[in-house]
């Protein structure tokens, strides 16, 4: 099985660098929100 193959069936092509960058950025934004929620 190719890495990201399951995601491709869901319409997400993780074989492209841009898709991976967007995913990492999104997870980073979630972590930022989580960190901020503990500071308030």
N, C-alpha and C positions, 0 to 999 in steps of 0.2 A: 504494500500500500504506500502511496506517495504521501508525504507530509502535506496536510491541508486538504487531502482528498475528500474527507467527510464534509468539510466546509464548502467545497466546490459544489457538492450535491445540493447544498442549501442556497446556492447562488452567490457564494463568497469565494473569490479567487485569491487565495493567499500565496500564489506563486509569483505574484508581482510585488516588487519592493515597495511601491506606493501603498498598497493595501496593508502591508505589514507596518509601515510607518504610521498609517492612520490608526491601526489597532493599538499600537504602542502608545500613541498620543492620547487615545481615548482612555486607556487604562491609567495612564499618568494623570489625566484630569480627574478620574474617579478617586485616585489616591490623594490628590490635592484637596478634593472636597471632603474626604474622610478625615484627613489631617486637620483641616480647618474646623470641622464639626467638633473635634476634641479640644480645640483651643478656645472655643466660645463658652 
